[in-house]
Amino acid sequence: MDIQLPRTFLELDRCRHFGKAVSVSARIRLLEETLGVDLFIRRGYEIQLTSAGERLKRHAETIVAAWQRALTDTALDEEHEMALSVCGNAQSMRLFSAELVAHSLQAASRDRAASGGA
């Protein structure tokens, strides 16, 4: 299942900047053409969601979150990997990294407890 369009849409909304990523622009144009609406107000490289974009955002978040849950629930094997992309400054990246490590440690602890390990 390809969910790159909603992922790209959400990532672009978070970054609020097209930059020079032609593939991102092409994906967003495809999504806009598919829906028949503009999703972003473009001002040079800077962007802002339209009202249609605001409405789509809720659905895109649900789609991406549901897909992530499905991947986790079906326990992907070693041949597959999950990707994560994050926008932000150095401080937000440090905070995000710390939260991600803490969450991973908690999950590992829960897994060990559930399997009867120490």
C-alpha positions in Angstrom: 0.0 0.0 0.0 1.4 3.3 -1.0 0.8 6.1 1.4 3.5 8.5 0.2 1.0 11.1 -0.9 -0.5 11.7 2.6 3.0 11.3 4.2 4.4 14.0 1.8 1.4 16.2 2.5 1.9 16.0 6.3 5.7 16.5 6.1 5.3 19.5 3.9 2.7 21.0 6.3 5.2 20.5 9.1 8.1 22.1 7.3 6.0 24.8 5.6 8.6 25.1 2.8 8.9 23.4 -0.6 12.6 24.1 -0.9 14.1 22.6 -4.1 12.5 19.2 -3.8 10.9 18.7 -7.2 9.6 15.2 -6.2 7.7 16.8 -3.3 6.1 19.4 -5.5 5.1 16.7 -8.0 3.5 14.6 -5.4 1.5 17.5 -4.0 0.4 18.5 -7.5 -0.7 14.8 -8.0 -2.6 14.9 -4.8 -4.2 18.2 -5.6 -5.2 17.0 -9.1 -6.6 13.8 -7.6 -8.7 15.8 -5.1 -9.5 18.6 -7.5 -8.6 21.3 -5.0 -5.6 23.4 -4.0 -4.1 22.2 -0.7 -1.5 24.9 -0.2 -1.3 28.7 -0.8 2.1 29.1 -2.3 4.2 32.3 -1.8 7.5 31.5 -3.4 9.0 28.6 -1.5 6.8 29.3 1.6 3.4 27.7 1.9 0.3 27.7 4.0 -2.7 25.3 4.1 -5.9 26.2 2.3 -9.2 25.4 4.0 -9.3 22.2 1.9 -5.7 21.4 3.1 -6.8 21.9 6.7 -9.7 19.4 6.2 -7.4 16.9 4.5 -4.8 17.1 7.3 -7.1 15.3 9.7 -7.6 12.5 7.3 -4.0 12.2 6.3 -2.9 12.0 9.9 -5.5 9.2 10.5 -4.3 7.3 7.3 -0.6 7.5 8.3 -1.2 6.6 11.9 -3.4 3.7 10.9 -0.8 2.4 8.5 1.9 2.7 11.2 -0.2 0.7 13.6 -0.8 -1.9 10.9 2.9 -2.2 10.3 3.6 -2.6 14.0 0.7 -5.0 14.6 1.9 -7.3 11.8 5.4 -7.3 13.1 7.5 -6.6 10.0 10.5 -8.9 9.5 14.1 -7.8 9.0 13.6 -7.3 5.3 11.4 -4.3 5.9 12.1 -1.1 7.5 10.1 1.9 8.7 11.3 5.4 7.8 10.9 8.6 9.8 11.4 12.1 8.7 11.3 15.1 11.0 11.6 18.9 10.4 12.9 21.2 13.0 15.8 23.1 14.5 18.7 21.5 16.5 17.0 22.0 19.8 13.7 20.4 18.7 15.7 17.5 17.2 17.5 16.9 20.5 14.2 16.9 22.4 12.6 14.6 19.8 15.6 12.2 19.9 15.4 12.1 23.7 11.7 11.3 23.6 12.2 8.7 20.9 14.9 6.9 23.0 12.8 7.0 26.1 9.8 5.6 24.2 11.9 2.9 22.7 13.3 1.9 26.1 9.8 1.8 27.6 8.5 -0.4 24.8 11.4 -2.8 25.1 10.8 -3.0 28.9 7.1 -3.7 28.3 8.0 -6.4 25.7 10.4 -8.1 28.1 7.8 -8.0 30.9 5.1 -9.4 28.6 7.4 -12.3 27.4 8.3 -13.1 31.0 11.9 -11.8 30.7 13.7 -9.7 33.4 
